[in-house]
Each structure stands twice: as C-alpha cells, then as structure tokens.
Amino acid sequence: MGYKNKELLANWANNIDKVAELTKHSTTRTAKKSRLNELLNTVSSGKIVGAKERKELNGKKVILTSNSKANPVIAFLECLGSPTQLPAFLKMFYPEMLQREDYQQACEIATSNILKMPSGRCSGASKAVKSLFIPINKYDPWRDDKKLMADVWQAVNLIAANQVTGHQLSKEPGRGIYVTKDLIMDMLEHPEKATKTKIANVLVLMRVAGVIHLAQPDELTDAGFKLTQFNNGSKLVKSHHVYILGDFNAADWNLVAANFNLNLNTPTSKEMLIQLFGQEVARDYFPDLSGGIGKTEINFFMNLKAQKGYTNEPVMTAKAAADTISSLASIKDRASRQWVDQICNVKPVEMEKMSKSEAKRLGYLIGGYKDIKPAEKLIVPTTASALRLCLEKLAGKNEQLVKELKARIK
C-alpha cells in the first residue's frame, strides 16, 4: 500500500524534527500502554504513516488507503522497514513506554523469522514448506489456508515485538511469548479471513513442527512462570498461553506435511499426537488438547480403506460414517460429525468429505450413490491413485478441473 510518510519513517534517524511533529502526543494517555497495538490505537497512527484512519465498531483503529484497510501495526512496520527499528524509534519518540530487558532481541528474532518466511514460488523452500505455505496456483484447494498459515506465522512473531514493556518471560532473551487467539487476531494482516477455530488449528500445526512450543518450567523466568497459572475464584488453574518462539528454518515442517491434510477447519486430536510423538511428549507439550478421534475410530477407516482398495468411488456417505463413529465411541451425533472431519484430516487415512455434486464434478464415480440427497456429503478416497483415475476420466474435458486435481496430488 502507499503511505505518504513511508520514506520519511524509513529514514527517521535523519529526520528527527519532522517525525517528532508527526508523533506528538499526550504522554498521560500513552504512559500505561504496554503493547505497540495499544499505543497505535491511542495516538494518531494515520497521521504518522500518512493515511486516513478509522475506528471500527470494536473500538480498534484501521488505516485506510485506496478503498482498503490495514492493521495499524502492519502499516507502521511497513513504513519503518522492520521490527528491528522499533526499540530505537520508541525510545526516541515514546520514552514513557519502558521497554523490557529483552525487547531488542525479541524484535531481532521476529524480523529474522519473518524474512525467512518464503513468498511467491520461492525455489529455495523445501517441499514441505511449499505444501504448507505457498499456493500452487489459483486453483489450489488449500490456497486460503496456506495464506492464513503465513499470516498467523507473521502474527506470532509480531506478538514478540508487540509486547514492548513488561518482563522477560523466558531464560533465553526474546523467545518467551504470551499467545492468545485475540492477540493473534490483533496482529493479522487479513483478520477478516480468519476465524478463532482456524487460528487455533494453525497454532497446533506450528507446535507439531516445533517452530513454537509450550514453555516448559525450566525454560521460564519467574515472571514467565507466574503467567502459566492464574486464580479462577479460589482455585489455581493452569494457563497454556506462554510459548517459546523458535526459528523458522530449524522447524521440522515435514512432520506436519507428512501427517496432516491442510484443513484448518478441522482440529487435531490428542490421540494423533500421541501416535506421532509418544505419550510423554503429548502430555507435556499438548496438555491443552483433549477429546477427538482415538485408535478405534482411526483403525475402522484404515481397515475400510484397505477393503475398498484404490478406486475413485465414494467409500460411504458422511452420515453413515458419523453413525458408525457414534456407535464405536458412544458419542452424540454432533461430536461424531466433527470426529469424521478429524479422521479425514489425517493423511494416512487418505479420505475427504465432499458434496455429491463436487465429487461428480471432480470425476469420482457416483455409482450407487446417485439417489442420495444433493446436500448429503460423501467420503471419497484422496490417494494419488484415486485422483489419477479421476484425471483420466476428466482428460480433455475441463482444464480448470484437471489443474485442481493435479494440485491435490502431492
């Protein structure tokens, strides 16, 4: 986006007087602000970046340019250049915000991680990273989820730079972050495309990769440890909001790409993480997860897949699958439908839930399912073999469908 003051802010050290005029404010109003987003919501952030600003119904400001709106933090950092400029800039123009001891390290780590995030086709990125963050083309069925993965990763790093004042949370400077879905929503570049469910699922996948992990007691300072528990009435309750921020390139993204389909509407069950990491790791690093599919339900689908073989015919209706899960696990209908979605999210199962019309459009042989209601969903195999059979059926018929199916073959 175009901001009138971008060049001025990028070279602020040589334009102290002009920038001081832009940032003129009442210290009484800003002295108690602890986060960058709180500061920019209080001062004239539109005046600072050189654009119009508006307050939304939730009381938060947005920056307006060319019939679009931007997060003030994102807009400000775009003008400033990077989070590494924040400590010196804030010390110069907002000295009333007392910076935490490891703030400079946090900004450096955030900048490094954001720069390592691949963009475009990025030939240097690994296959796993591309499958999670980079849309193949405009027909990629996981295009929106991949964009959200990248947006949340940037937001997680900006959380580290957003917390200006306060205490160092982890023993390794700059790595301790306090993460909630609301804080992430405040840091997203495109919050209108996110839901709290999707954000929660992105965070789990990032924890699976190890790019962030739940802070362990021996990693925390006293201030960080105090944030891992809080009083709920007269009862002391564990809090699962303090994380350790890792390095993008050091994460094992293949653990995610090899085990889960990128469906951010679907949560990951603790049982899957137990199978992936073992009981002890799942207990210590994922204590906040509970419920969801277990071994019995997964085995039922795996056995069903083995019986059916690799065809491009539906396995069963989604209702039949939910009824089976309900019977196996003795759970209610609503929960069983959610569990079916979870099962389809596990890569070794290689199945997907879709409407009859969508399955027919993609080349699946409807066969005995012609008479089911149009709104009823089917469970179809998504193995490479099944998708290639669909491609053969669609060959020469519809270029867009062929591209879409090729995007699904990994």
N, C-alpha and C positions, 0 to 999 in steps of 0.2 A: 504494500500500500504506500501511497505517497503522503509523507508528513512534512510540513513546511520547515520544521526545525531539525530535521534529521542530520543535516551536515553540521549544524551548529552544535548539537549534542554530541555527535561523534567526535568533535574536536573541542570539547567543553573546556579542557585544561588551558587552551589558548584564547578562550572567550569567557573568562570568569565573570566579568561585569554583566554581559548580555544574559548569560544563563542565570545569574543571581537575580536579575529582574524577572525572568520567567518563573523562577521557583520561589519568589517572595510569598511568605505565608505567615500565619499566626502560630508561633511555637506552642501556645497554650493548647491548641487543638491537636497538634501532632506529637507532643511530648510522650503521651502514653500509648502511642501506636507501636506495635511490636513487629508487624509484618509489612512488607512492601505493598501488598494489595490494599491493606487498610490505609496506608499513607496516601496512595494514589487515589483512593476513593474519597479522601478528605480534602486534598489540595486540588488546584485547578490542573488536572492532568491533561486536559485538552489543550490548554494554553501552553503547557510545557512542550508537548510534541508538535504542536502546530496543527490542530484539527478541532472539529466540534466535538463536544461531549454531551452525553445524555444520561439521566438516571432512569433505570428500569423500574418496574413495579416492585422488585425485591429490594430496592434501595441502593443497588450497585451501579456504578458508572460503566458506560461503554464509550469507546472512541468511534466517532462517525467519519467515514471518508467514502466518497464515491458510491453512495447507496448501500454501503455495507457497514458492519460494526465489528470492533475489535476489542479484545481484552486489554485493559489499560497497561497491565504488566507486560504483555507481549509487545504492545505498541511501543512502550517506553524502552524496552530492551532492544527492539529493532533499531530504534534511533540511537541508543547508546553504543550499540555494537555487540556487546556480550555481557553476561553476568560478572565477568572479571572486573568490569569498570565500576560495579556497584559500591564496594567498600569505600573507595576514594571519593566517588561522587557524593554519596550520602554523608560522609564525614565533612565534606566541604559545604554542602548546602542544607543538610538536615542534621546538624551536630547533636541535636537534642535526642536523636534515636541512638542510644548507647548500644554499640554492636557487640555481639557475643564474641568470645575469645577466638573461636574457630570459624568466624564468618568468612574471612578471606579464603580459607581452604575450601569451605563449602561452595563458594562461588567458582573457584577454580575447577573443582570436581564436576560441578554442574555444567560448566562450559565445555569441559573435555568430553563428557558423556554426550552432550547434545551434538557436538561436532562429529562424534563417531557414529551417530545415527545415520544410516545410509539414506540417500534420496535418489529419486529417478530410478534408472535401471541399475546403476551402481555395480559395474562389473567386478569390483573388488570384494563385494559382500559374499558371504558363504551361502550355500543353497538353502540352509535352514533359515537364515536371516531374511533372505528374499521371500521365502514362503510365508513368513510371518508379518513382514513389514512393507514389502514392495508389491503393489498390484501388477499382475502380469500385463493386463490391458484393460480397456474399459468394460470388457465382458467378464472379467474375473468375478466369480460369485462371492468372493471374500474381500472384495475391494474396500467396502466401507469399514469392515472390521480391521483390516490391515492399517488403514488410515488412522483409526481410533487407537490401535496399538501404539503407533508412532506418536500420536498426540498425548496419550497418557504417559509414555516414557519421558517425553519432554516435560510434562507437568510434574512428574515425580522429582525430576532434577530441579525444576524451578521451585519446588517446595523447599529444597535445601537453601536456595538463595533468597527465598521469600521471607524466611524467618530471620529477621535482622537482629533483634535484641533477644535476650534470654540467656540460657545456659548451654554449655556444650553437653550433648546427650551421650555421645559415645567416647570411648577412650582414644579411638583414632579420630583426630580432628576432621570435622566436615562430613563425616559419614552417617552420623545419627540423625534420623528424620522422623518427625511425627506425622503420620499419614492417615487421613480420613477421606472418605469419598467426597465430602463437602469441600475440603481443601483442594483436592484434585480438580473438582469442578470449577473452582475459582481460578485455577492455573491453565485450564484447557484453552487452546486456540479456537476450537469449534465446540463449545459446550452444548450447542443446540443439537448436535448429532450424537450426544452421549446420553446414556441412562445410568443410574447408580448400579443396576444389575450388571451392565456391561463393564463398567469401571471395576467392580469387584472381581469379575472374572478375568479381566486383564491383569489385575494385581496378582491373582493366583498363578497365572501362567508365567508372569515375571519372577515369581518366587520359585516356581519349578525350575526355571532357567538359572536361578541363583543370582540374578542381577540385583535383586533386593532380597533380604531375608529377615525374618522376625528376629529382633535383637535378643541375644542370649545374655543372662545375668553377668557373665564375665566380660562382656563387651561394653557394658554400660558404665557411665559415671554415676555418681549418687543422684544427680539431677535427672538423668535418664531413667534410672531405676525407679524413682518416685512416680514417673509417668506410666509405669507398667501396672499400676494398681490404683484404684480410687474407691472412695466410700460411697456406697449406694444405700442411703439410710444408715443403718447400724452395721451393715455387712461390707466387708472388704472384698471387692470384685476385681478380677484380673482384667487388664486392658491390653488389647493386641494392636496398638497403634504405633509403637516405636519400632522402626526398622533400621537396618544398616544398608546404606546405599553402596552398591558395588560398581564395577567397571563394565561398560557395555561389551567390550571385546573379550573380557575374561569370563563372561557368562556362557553356559552350555545351552545355546538355543536349540540344539538338535534334540535335547530331552523333550522339548515342547513339540517341535515339528514332527518328531517320530512317533509321538504317542497320542496327540490330540488333534482333532479337526478344529479349525479356527472358527468356532461358532460361539461368539461372545454372549449370546442369549442363554447359553447352557453352562451351568456351574460344573465344577469338577468334584467328584465325590472323594471323601477321605479314603475310601477303600482303594480307589485307583492309585492314590499317592502312597498308600501302604505297600501296594504291589510294586510300585516304582522305586521307592526309597527304603522300604522297611518300616516296621512298627515304631522303632525308636525315633527315627528322623521325623516321621509324620506326627508323632506325639509332641516332640519338642519344637518343631518349626511350623506346624499347621494345627495348633490346638484350637483355633477359632473355627475350623471346619467340622461339620457334623452332618450325619444323615446321607441320603443319596444311595446309589446303587451299591450292591455288595457282590460277593463272589457268585452266589447262586444265580442272580439275575444275569450277570455277565456270561456265565457258563451256558445258560439257556440259549442266549443269542449266538454264542460261538458254535454250539452244537447244531443249532438250526442252520447256520451258515454252511457248516460242513455237510449237512444233509442235502442242502439245495445245490451246492456247487457254485461255480462261477457262471451265472447267467445274467441276462438283462431283464429278468422278470421280477415283479414285486415279491417280497418274501411273505408279507402278510399285511393286513390293514393296521393302522396305528391303534385303532380301538382294540383289535384282538391282542396286540402286543401289550397295551396298557392293562387289559383284563388279565392277561397271563401274569404280568408283574404284580398286579394287585393280589392275585391268588398266591403267588410264591412268597411275597413279602408281608402279606396281611396288612396292606395299607389302603387308604382311601383312593378313590378314582383320580382326584386332582393330583395327588402326590405321584400316583403311578404314571400319569401322563408326563410329569416332569422327569421321572426316572427314565422313561423311554427316550426323552430328549438327551439325557445324560449318557445313556448307552450308545446312542448314535454319535456322540461326541468323542467316543473312544476309538482311536484309529484301528487297533487290531480287530474290532468288530466289523468295520467297513460297511456301515449301513447309514442311510439317510432317510429322514421323513420328508415327504413332499406330497403335494396335491395330485390327484389323478390327472388333471389337465397338464400340470407341469411335467409329470412322468411321461405322459404321452408325447408331449412336445419335444422332450429330450431323447426320444427314441426307445423308451422302455416298452416291452411287450405287455400290454394290459391283460390280455387273455381272459382269465376267469374273473377279473375284477371290473368288467365292463358295466355291470349293473349296480355298482355301489353308488352312493350319492356323490354328486360333484364336489361337495365340500369336504368329504371324508378323505383323510390322508392315508398314504401308503408308505410302507417301509421298503425301500429299494436298496439293492447292493450297490456300493460305490467303489468296488475294486477296479483296478486298471483294466482287468479282463472284461468286466461288465460294461465299463464305459467305452471300451473299444468296440464291443458288439453294438452299442448304441450308435457309435460313429459310423460303423459300416452300414447300419440301417439308414442313417441320415445323409450318407455320402452324396454330395452334389445337390442336395435339396435346399439347405439353408446355411449360408456361410456364417451367420451370427451364431447359430446353434452349435455348429462344428467348433467354432472358436471357444464357445462357452464350455463345451465338453472337454476340449483339449486343456483348458485352464484347470479343470478338475482333476486331470490325470497328473499325479505327482511322482 
